[in-house]
């Protein structure tokens, strides 16, 4: 459980670090909407993976 939490947080940080400069530099609304939706899906998937029992 602890490894999944640390790996998930690291993955989220890397994803935000990768897309952050792109959004800041380009400042295009459709791109921002797509990236925010994608990040929301990643966060929901991370949350669901933490909630499921270890098999």
Beta strands, then each sheet from edge to edge (+ up, - down):
end
